[in-house]
């Protein structure tokens, strides 16, 4: 039947075109698949019918202004779509899509037909060319993009970039505090002291807190609360403890989608039981679990975009450390690090790739003495040795004596503030991340030291490593510490 009709349709088209030529009227050429031209004809007939109906509505006995406006608008849009489809102009697809969306609110059944037609048109989208109206549409699109992202001054590509990514440990922590925990002095223990309780007894615990811990997640929370766009990469097991860690990070607005979830080997998430003495000192019983099974091959460095990289404890995985540093250096990403004990065990020679390329290096005096091979008691010599190796800012915490910081030109020193201490878990992470966060924002070393100290002071005033982490524009209730500066000799 279709074959019989086609010659008649073509003859009718020939006669119409001949009549148009006699009247000096130029008709558009309808090239392309027959289906597209048929759709254009449908819109042409529908548009003419709707516009014509408006005259009936205007002069009819039941004049309705809204009906006239609606029919006129749809009719004109239909005529534009017909013209665009005949000329195979790309903007007609956009206009058709808008009409399809509008139809959903007026006639859902007809909307289904519109969707099917749109699918057909998109299959043949390659035949549509860019017209002048497309430039206007693209311009409007760019305006919308700028309105969406312009408040931050970032393009969509830049919006995918993080301010900082942390890679480090993630644990599930339970903190217990009891008045019955005792401290005894005994040189047979590495610290010269021991936290004890009666063997075989039942001890009442007055305070208990379940939270997440680990340097990777602790530092990430500081960065996020300071308004930095943050991602955290760690390793967890396929268990409820791992899910709790992810949930906590998500609530803080931290991207945790790059976490490694291991189901082989030690399938449990790392876990710590922290026994807190009334004096605020504590002993940590640490189960490493999946935290020690970092897999460098599962870190999608090719997809990551960030301005800063913070490397915490990596479970001793030197391949991950080396790959991360080389990647950051190649991408001109700034590095801050507070290396864990297992990283320090690699020794000075292996760690030079990190120390010489990091912009900020943080460690305590004991760690610095160990890696330098200089006696712990020779504080000045230890500091000078490490400062000479570290090309960026070097920070050495000294326990009750405070902190020393060098930028290669000056030494900044600060003592410990007079603030209450409930327990000390997470104090080091709070200081490290506080310094880096403020330095990223202001570039001022003195302010970075002050905020880092305030953040650590707030953390030790509460139970757990995260509860006291300060939020943006909050520097805590205590006076800021005074920072002493002197030239580097």
N, C-alpha and C positions, 0 to 999 in steps of 0.2 A: 504493500500500500504506500509505504514511504517513497519507494522508487517511482511510483506513478505520480506522486504529488510534487516531487522535486523539479521536474521539467516545468510544471505549471507555475511553481513559485519563482523559478529563475526567469520565466517569461514575464511574470508580473513585475519582477524587479527591473528587468530590462526596459519595460514600457514606462515605469515610474522614472527611471534615470533619464530616459529620452525626453520625457515631458519636462523634467527638471532642467535639462540642458537647454530646451527651447525657451524656458523662462529665466535662463541664466542663474539657476539655483544650484549650488555645489553641495552634493550629498556626501557624507563620510563613507569611506570604504569599510566594509565589515569583513576583515580578514581574520583568519584563525579558525579554531574548531567550531563546528556547527552548533554544538551545545552552548558555547559562550555567546554566540550570536542570537541563539534562541532565547537565552536569559535576558540579553539586552532588549530584544523585541518585547518580552514580557514587561520589563520595566518601562519601556517606551509607551506601550499601550496603557499600562496601569497609571503612569504619571499623567498622561493626557486625560485619562478618564477622571482622575482625582481633581486635577486643576479645573476641568470642565464642570465637575459637580459643584465646585465652590460657587459658580455663577448661579446655579439652581438654588443653592442654599441662601445666597445673598438676597435673591429676589423672591424666594419662596415665602409661604405664609408662616413657617416656623423657623425664623432666623435664629441661629445659635452661633455667637461669635467664636466660642472655643472650638466648635466643630469646623467652622470655616478656616480658622488658623491651623488646626491639625491637618485637615485635608490638603490645604495649600502647601504646608511644609513638607508633608510626605510626598505629595505630587511633584514638587520642585526637586526634592532629593532624588526621587525615582528617575526623573528626566536627566539629572546630572549623572546618575549611575549608568543609565542607558548610553549616554554619550561617551562616558569613560570606558565602558565595556566595548563599544563599537570601535573606538580609537585605540583600545588596548592600553589604557593609561593606568598606572599603578594605583593612583589615588582613589580610583573607583572601588578598589577592594577595601580600602580603609572606610570609605563612605558606606559601602554595603555592610561592613561589619558593625558600624554604629547603628544603622537601621535595623540590623538583626538583633542587637542588644535591646533596642527600644521595643521591638516586637514582642519580646519576652513578657513585658508588663501588660501588653494589651491583648495578645492572642498567643498563649503558650503552644497551642497545637500548630499554628502557622510558623512559630519560631523553630520548630523541629525541621520543617521543610527548608527554612532559611539556612539552618546549619548544614543540611545535606548539600544545598546549592553552594555554600561557602567552601565546603570540602572539595567540591568539583572544581571551583574556580582556583583554589590554592594548588590543586594538582597541575593546573595549567598556568601557574603564576609566571613561568619563565617567558611567556609570550607578551607579558605586560611590560611596558617601558616607562621610564621615569619622565613625568611631565612637570610643568612649571608649578602646578599645585602641590606636587610632592615636595618641592623645596620648602614651601610654606609649612607643610605637615612636619617635615623633619626639623624645621626651625622651632615649631611649637614643641616638638619632642625634646629638643635641646633645652628649651626654657623650662619644661617640666622637670627635666633631669637636674638643672641648676637649682630649681626651687626645692627639689627633694634633697640634694646633697650640698647645696650652696651654703647652708648655715654653717657647715664645717669647712667649707672651702675645698672640698674634695670631689674628684671625679668618681664615677662608679667603680673604676678600676682601683682608685686609691682607697675607696671605702672598704675594699676587701683586704686592705693592708692593716695589720695590727700595729699598735704602738709598741707592744712588747710581747714576746713569747717566752714562757718559762719551760724549761725541761728539767725535771727533777723528781724527787721521791713523793709518793702519795701513800699515806697510811690511814688506818682507822685507829683512833686513840680512845682509851678510857682512862680518865684521871680519878684517882682515889686518894682522899685525904683522911688521916686518922690521928688522933692525939696519942695513940698507943705506938706509933712509929718512933723509934729511938735512934739517935746517932751516937755511935761509939768511935773512939779513936783507936785505930789499929794499923800499924805500918805494913801489915801483910796485904792490905788492899792497895790498889794502884793510886788512889787519892789520899790514902792515909786515914780515911774514915769509912764507916759503913752505916747503912740505914738498916735497922734491925727490928724484928718483932718476935714474940715468943713462939717457939716451935711447938706445933701441936695444939695451938690455942685458936679460939674463934675471936676475931678482932672486929669491933664495930667501926664501920666507915661512916663518917658524918657527911662528907661531900663526895658526890660522884658525877662526872660529866662525860658524855659520849660526844665526840667531835671528830673532824678530820684533821690530819696533820701531815707532816712531811714538808721538806723545804720547798718543793715545787709548788704545792698547793698553798702553803702559807704565804709565800712571796707573791703569788698570783693574786691573792685576795687583797693585799696591800695595793698592788698596781691598779686593780679594778676599782677599789674604793676611792682611789685618787683620780678617777676619771679617765684612766688610760684604757684603750681598747686592748683586751688581754686574751691570750690563749694559753692553755696549760697542757703540757704533754707529759704523761706518766704511764706507769704500767700497773694494772690491777687484775684481779682474778674474776672469774665469772661467778660472783657471789653477791650476797646482800650488802656486805661491807663495801665492795667496789661501787655498787649502785648508790649507796649513801654518799660516797665521796663525790660522784658525778652530780648527784642532786644538789649538794651543797655548793658546788662550783657554778652550776646553772643558776641557782638563786642569786649568786653574786654577779651574774652577767658575764661570766667567764666562758669562753668557748672551750669545751672539753671534748670536741668531736674527734680529736686526734689521739685520744688515749688508746693505749694498747690493752686489749682484753685477752689475756692468755687462758687457755683451757687445758694446757698440757703441763706436766711436771708439777711444781708446787702451785696448785690451782687457787690457793687462798690469797686474798689481798693482804698486803703487809699490815701488821697489827702491833700496837704498842700499849702496854699497861704501865701507867706512870704513877708511882707511889710518892705522894707529896707529904713531906714532913711539915709540921706546924711552922718551922722556920722559913718555909718557902723553897728549901732545897728539895731535890727529888731524885729518885732512881728510876730509870726507864728500862723496862723489860721489852726488848725489841725482837719481833719476828719479821724477817725480811720478806718472806713469801714471794709474790710475783714482782715486787719492787726491784728485785735483783736480776730480773730477766728482761731487761731492756733489749729490744731488737732494733738495731740501726736500720735494717732493711725495711722496717715498718713505719719509719718516720718519713712522711712525704715531703722531703725538702724541696722538691721541684714545684710543689703547689703552695708552699708557705711564702707569705709576704709580710715583712715586718721591718720596723725601724731599729728595734733593739732585740737582743737575745740574752736571756738570763739563764746561765748554766749553774744548776745546783748539784746535788749528789746524783751521780749517774750509775751508782752501783758498781763502780770500778770498770765500766765498759769503755776502754780506751778507744775502740773503734768508733763509738758514738761521739766521744769527745773530739777526736781528730776530725771526723766528718763534719760535725757541727761547726767547728772553728773554720775549717777550709771553706765551707759553704757560706758562712757569714762574711768572711774576708772577700770572697769572690763577688758577693752581692752588695758589698760595702755596707754591711749591717754592723752596728755597734754592739759590742759584747760586754756584759757585766757577769761576774762569776763569784760564787762563794763555794769553792770546790769541797766535796765531801772527803771523809777520811780515806776511802778506797781510791779516790783520784790522787790524793797526796802520796799514797803508797807507790805510785808509779815512779816517783823520784823526780828530781829537778830536771834532768835532761829531757825526759819525755814530756814534762809539763811546760817546757819552754814555749811550745807551740801555742799554748793557752795564755801564759803569762806575758808573752811578748806581743800578742795580738789583741788582748783584752783592753777595753777602755777603762774598766773599773775592776779591780781585784780586791776581794775582801777575805780576810782570814784572821784567826785569833793568834795571839803571841806564841802559844804552844805549837800551833800548826806551822807558823812561820819559822820557828826555831828548828822544828823537825826537818823541814824541807831544806833549810839553809845549812844545817849541820852545826849551827852555832848554839852554844849553851843558852838555855831558856832565860837565865838570869841576866844575860847581857842584852838587855832590851834595845839599847841604841844601835849596837852592832847588827842585831837581827833586823831591825827596821831599815837601816841603811843598805844592807845586803839585798833585801827584797825590793826596796825602792829602786835600786839600780837595775834590777832585772825587769821589773814591771814598767812597760812603756807608758801606760796610762796612769790613772789615779790609783794609789795603793792605800788601803785602809787596814790597820791592824788594831783589833780590839784587845784591851789589856785587863779585862775583868773589872774589879773594883777601881782600878786606876783610870778607867775611861778608854779613850780612843785616840789614836794618832793617825793623821791623814796627810798624804803628800801628793801634790800635783806636779812634782818635778821642779817647782820653783819655790814653793812655800811648804812649811809644815804647820798643820792645824791640830791643836790639841784641845781636848775637852774632858772634864771629869764626869762622874756619874751624878745624876740629879738626886735630890732628896725627895723621893716619892715612895709611896707604899708598895710593898711587894707581897703578892698572894702566892704566886709560884712562877718559876722562871721559864717554863716551856715556851719555845717560840721567840724568845727575846732576840736571839741572834738573827733569825729570819726577819723579824720586824725591823731591826736596825738596818740590815742589808737592803731590804726592799724599800724601806723608807728613804734611805739615802739615794738609791737609784731613781725612785719615783720623783722626788723633788728635783734632783739634778736634771732629769729629762725635761721637767716643766720649766725650770728657771735657769739652769746652767750655773747656779751659784753654790759653790762648795760649802760656804758657811751656813747658808740656809738649809742645804741638804743634810749637814751634820745635825743641825738643830731639830729638823723634822724627824730624822732617823732616831734621835734620842727620845723625842716626844712619843714616837710610835712604839718604841721598845718599852718605855716607861708605862704607857697605857696597857700594853699587852701583859706585862708582869703584874698588873694590878687586878687582873681577872683570871679566872680559871680557864685553861686551854690556850692554844696558840693563836686563835682567831678572834675570840670574843672582844678583845680590847683593841683590835686594829682600827686605827683612826680613819674617819671618812673625809671626803674632800672638804677643804677649808676649816677643818677641825684640827687644832694643834695641841689638844689636850688641856686640862685645867691647871697645869703647873707652869711656872715661869720658864721661859726658854733658857737653855744653858748658854753660858758665855764661852765663846770660842777664842782661844789664844792663837795668834799667828806669829810665825817667825821665819826668816829666810832659811832656805835649805843650804846647809854648809857643804 
